Amino acid sequence: MIREEKRDNAVLAIQQLVIEARVFTSQRREYEEIYDLLDEIEYLAGLLLIKDNITDTFEVFLEGICKKRGFQRIWDYYIGKRNLQ
């Protein structure tokens, strides 16, 4: 479970990651890179279903994905620094 006040942003962050995966396919990126991103997205989505409070785990994993893949705007949106555009 993600804390209620962060749940909507968590879902929107996952949605933005899915959009990035679609961009990867349109750019004809390597299959391994697309597979890895989809695997990371699947893990994050699964965290939303856990009944215990795992907000910290979600945030650490999301931040890692965003840093590794250059998706700073997704992280900034999640933490409230900016609006998605």
C-alpha distance (Angstrom), angle and dihedral (degrees) to the residues before:
residue distance angle dihedral
M1 . . .
I2 3.75 . .
R3 3.80 116.4 .
E4 3.79 108.4 -91.2
E5 3.80 95.0 -117.4
K6 3.82 90.0 56.8
R7 3.81 99.8 37.9
D8 3.82 97.6 92.1
N9 3.79 92.3 48.5
A10 3.81 89.7 48.0
V11 3.80 91.8 54.2
L12 3.80 91.2 46.2
A13 3.81 91.0 48.9
I14 3.80 89.6 54.1
Q15 3.80 89.4 48.0
Q16 3.81 90.3 52.6
L17 3.80 90.4 49.9
V18 3.81 89.5 53.2
I19 3.80 88.8 52.0
E20 3.81 89.2 51.6
A21 3.81 89.3 51.7
R22 3.80 88.6 54.4
V23 3.80 89.3 50.5
F24 3.81 88.9 51.8
T25 3.80 90.1 55.7
S26 3.80 92.8 48.3
Q27 3.81 88.5 51.2
R28 3.80 88.8 50.8
R29 3.79 92.9 -124.6
E30 3.78 119.8 -179.8
Y31 3.80 113.4 -71.6
E32 3.80 91.2 -124.7
E33 3.79 91.5 57.5
I34 3.81 92.2 49.3
Y35 3.81 91.4 44.9
D36 3.81 91.7 50.6
L37 3.80 92.6 49.9
L38 3.81 91.9 48.5
D39 3.81 89.5 48.6
E40 3.81 90.2 53.2
I41 3.81 91.1 48.2
E42 3.80 90.8 50.2
Y43 3.81 90.5 52.7
L44 3.82 92.2 50.4
A45 3.80 91.9 48.5
G46 3.79 89.9 51.3
L47 3.79 90.9 53.5
L48 3.81 89.1 62.2
L49 3.81 89.3 65.4
I50 3.80 97.9 53.3
K51 3.79 111.6 108.0
D52 3.82 95.7 -145.8
N53 3.79 120.1 79.7
I54 3.80 103.6 -93.3
T55 3.80 97.5 158.7
D56 3.81 91.7 125.8
T57 3.81 92.0 51.5
F58 3.80 90.8 48.3
E59 3.80 91.7 49.8
V60 3.80 95.2 48.3
F61 3.80 91.3 49.7
L62 3.82 94.4 44.2
E63 3.79 92.2 47.8
G64 3.81 90.0 49.9
I65 3.80 92.1 52.2
C66 3.78 91.8 47.6
K67 3.81 93.4 49.3
K68 3.79 94.2 44.6
R69 3.80 94.4 48.4
G70 3.81 101.3 34.6
F71 3.81 95.5 -110.8
Q72 3.80 95.9 137.7
R73 3.81 92.3 143.6
I74 3.83 89.8 61.5
W75 3.80 91.4 51.9
D76 3.81 92.1 44.8
Y77 3.79 90.0 52.3
Y78 3.80 92.2 48.4
I79 3.80 92.6 53.1
G80 3.81 92.5 43.1
K81 3.80 100.1 -108.3
R82 3.80 94.9 123.1
N83 3.78 145.6 2.2
L84 3.78 121.9 -104.3
Q85 3.77 112.1 -106.5
